[in-house]
Amino acid sequence: MVREGFNKFFWSFLFIMFDFRIQGFDILPDAVGFILFVLGFQALAEYSEYFVKAKIFNWIMLVLSLFQIYEQPVQGGDIHINPLSIVVGLVSFVLILVIVHHLFKGIRDLAVKRQRFDIEHDAARRWAYFLVFQIASVLLIIMIVVPLLFFLMVIVLFVAAIALMVILMSFMKKCGEQL
C-alpha cells in the first residue's frame, strides 16, 4: 500500500511541475496530477494525519485545476489581465504549497515511525527546495519589468524545474521502496 501511494506521488509531480500547452490546451494537465495525489493520499491516509489533511486541500486544488486545462493563447503580444485568473492563481499557489507541505510532513511522520531519520531529513530538504522554487516562480512576475533579467530567470527556472522534478520523483521512488 505504501509503495502504491508513493508511486502515485511519483507521477503526480510530472503533471503538476510542467505546463506544456498546444493551442491553449495543457497536454500534461495538472488535474491528472491532482487525481493521482488524491489516490496517493488515500493509500497513505492510515499512516499519518498529514496525508488526510493534504487530501482535503487536494480536492479543492483538483477542482481549480480543471479551469486551467485550457487557457486562451495570447494574441498579438497583448497581455490582458483577468481578475478571476489572478484570484484562481493566488489560491492555487497557496493550496499547492499547503498540499506539498502536508505531503512532506506526512513523509517525515512516516519516516520517524519507521525510524528512517535519513528519509525524514531528506523530506525536510525536498520541501525547502520546492518552497524556494515556488517563491522564485512568483518573483519571475516582478522581473518582467526588466526584460533581460526576466529572460535569464525564465531559463534558470526552466532548468531548476527539470532538476526539481527529477529530485522529487526520485525521492518518491525512494520512499516507496524504503518506507
C-alpha positions as CSV (number, residue, x, y, z in Angstrom):
1,M,0.0,0.0,0.0
2,V,2.8,2.4,0.9
3,R,4.7,1.7,-2.4
4,E,1.4,2.2,-4.4
5,G,0.8,5.6,-2.7
6,F,4.3,6.9,-3.4
7,N,4.1,5.6,-6.9
8,K,1.1,7.9,-7.4
9,F,3.1,10.8,-6.0
10,F,5.9,10.0,-8.3
11,W,3.7,10.5,-11.4
12,S,1.8,13.4,-9.8
13,F,4.9,15.6,-9.8
14,L,5.4,15.1,-13.6
15,F,1.9,16.5,-14.2
16,I,2.0,19.4,-11.8
17,M,5.5,20.6,-12.4
18,F,5.2,21.3,-16.1
19,D,2.7,23.2,-18.1
20,F,3.1,22.4,-21.8
21,R,0.4,24.0,-23.9
22,I,-0.6,23.4,-27.6
23,Q,-3.2,25.8,-28.9
24,G,-4.1,26.7,-25.3
25,F,-4.6,23.1,-24.1
26,D,-2.4,21.7,-21.4
27,I,-1.0,18.4,-22.7
28,L,0.1,17.4,-19.2
29,P,-3.0,18.6,-17.2
30,D,-2.4,19.4,-13.6
31,A,-5.8,17.8,-12.9
32,V,-4.4,14.4,-13.7
33,G,-1.6,15.1,-11.2
34,F,-4.1,16.1,-8.5
35,I,-6.2,13.0,-9.2
36,L,-3.0,10.9,-8.6
37,F,-2.3,12.9,-5.5
38,V,-5.8,12.0,-4.2
39,L,-5.1,8.3,-4.8
40,G,-1.7,8.6,-3.1
41,F,-3.1,10.4,-0.1
42,Q,-5.9,7.8,0.1
43,A,-3.4,5.0,0.1
44,L,-1.3,6.5,2.8
45,A,-4.0,8.1,5.0
46,E,-3.7,5.5,7.7
47,Y,-0.1,6.3,8.2
48,S,-0.2,10.0,9.0
49,E,-2.9,12.6,9.7
50,Y,-0.9,14.9,7.3
51,F,-1.9,12.7,4.4
52,V,-5.5,13.0,5.4
53,K,-5.3,16.8,5.7
54,A,-3.5,17.1,2.3
55,K,-6.2,15.1,0.7
56,I,-8.8,17.6,1.7
57,F,-6.9,20.6,0.3
58,N,-6.1,18.5,-2.8
59,W,-9.8,18.1,-3.7
60,I,-10.1,21.9,-3.8
61,M,-7.0,22.1,-6.0
62,L,-8.3,19.4,-8.3
63,V,-11.5,21.4,-8.9
64,L,-9.4,24.6,-9.5
65,S,-7.1,22.8,-11.9
66,L,-10.0,21.8,-14.1
67,F,-10.3,25.5,-15.0
68,Q,-6.7,25.6,-16.1
69,I,-6.8,22.8,-18.7
70,Y,-7.5,25.4,-21.4
71,E,-6.2,28.9,-21.4
72,Q,-6.8,31.1,-24.4
73,P,-3.4,31.8,-26.2
74,V,-2.1,35.3,-26.1
75,Q,-2.9,37.1,-29.4
76,G,-0.6,39.6,-30.9
77,G,1.6,40.0,-27.9
78,D,-1.1,41.8,-25.9
79,I,-1.4,40.7,-22.3
80,H,-4.8,41.0,-20.8
81,I,-5.2,40.7,-17.1
82,N,-8.2,38.8,-15.9
83,P,-9.1,39.4,-12.2
84,L,-10.6,35.9,-11.9
85,S,-7.4,34.3,-13.2
86,I,-5.4,36.3,-10.7
87,V,-7.6,35.1,-7.8
88,V,-7.5,31.5,-9.1
89,G,-3.7,31.7,-9.5
90,L,-3.2,33.0,-6.0
91,V,-5.5,30.5,-4.4
92,S,-3.8,27.7,-6.4
93,F,-0.3,29.0,-5.3
94,V,-1.3,28.8,-1.6
95,L,-3.1,25.5,-2.0
96,I,-0.2,23.8,-3.8
97,L,2.2,25.0,-1.0
98,V,-0.2,23.6,1.7
99,I,-0.6,20.3,-0.1
100,V,3.1,19.7,-0.8
101,H,3.9,20.9,2.8
102,H,1.5,18.3,4.2
103,L,2.9,15.7,1.9
104,F,6.4,16.2,3.2
105,K,5.2,16.4,6.8
106,G,3.4,13.1,6.3
107,I,6.6,11.6,4.8
108,R,8.5,12.9,7.8
109,D,5.9,11.5,10.2
110,L,6.0,8.0,8.5
111,A,9.8,8.1,8.4
112,V,10.1,8.7,12.1
113,K,7.6,5.9,12.9
114,R,9.8,3.6,10.8
115,Q,13.0,5.0,12.3
116,R,14.2,6.2,8.9
117,F,15.7,9.5,10.1
118,D,17.7,9.9,6.9
119,I,14.4,10.0,4.9
120,E,12.9,12.4,7.5
121,H,15.9,14.7,6.9
122,D,15.7,14.3,3.1
123,A,11.9,15.2,3.2
124,A,12.6,18.4,5.0
125,R,15.2,19.4,2.4
126,R,13.0,18.4,-0.5
127,W,10.2,20.6,1.0
128,A,12.7,23.5,1.2
129,Y,13.7,23.1,-2.4
130,F,10.1,23.1,-3.5
131,L,9.3,26.2,-1.5
132,V,12.3,28.1,-2.8
133,F,11.3,27.2,-6.4
134,Q,7.8,28.3,-5.9
135,I,8.9,31.7,-4.4
136,A,11.3,32.2,-7.3
137,S,8.5,31.5,-9.7
138,V,6.4,34.3,-8.1
139,L,9.4,36.6,-8.3
140,L,9.5,36.0,-12.0
141,I,6.4,38.1,-12.4
142,I,8.2,41.0,-10.8
143,M,11.2,40.5,-13.1
144,I,9.0,41.1,-16.2
145,V,9.8,44.9,-15.8
146,V,13.5,44.1,-16.6
147,P,13.4,42.1,-19.8
148,L,17.0,40.8,-19.7
149,L,16.6,39.6,-16.1
150,F,13.2,38.1,-16.9
151,F,14.6,36.1,-19.8
152,L,17.6,34.9,-17.8
153,M,15.3,33.9,-14.9
154,V,13.0,32.0,-17.2
155,I,15.9,29.9,-18.4
156,V,17.2,29.4,-14.8
157,L,13.7,28.4,-13.6
158,F,13.2,26.0,-16.5
159,V,16.4,24.2,-15.7
160,A,15.5,24.3,-12.0
161,A,12.1,22.9,-12.7
162,I,13.5,19.9,-14.5
163,A,16.1,19.3,-11.7
164,L,13.5,19.7,-9.0
165,M,11.1,17.3,-10.8
166,V,13.8,14.7,-11.0
167,I,14.7,15.2,-7.4
168,L,11.1,14.9,-6.2
169,M,10.3,12.0,-8.4
170,S,13.4,10.1,-7.3
171,F,12.6,10.8,-3.7
172,M,9.1,9.5,-4.1
173,K,10.5,6.3,-5.6
174,K,13.0,6.0,-2.7
175,C,10.2,6.5,-0.2
176,G,8.1,3.8,-1.9
177,E,11.0,1.4,-1.7
178,Q,12.3,2.1,1.7
179,L,9.2,3.1,3.8
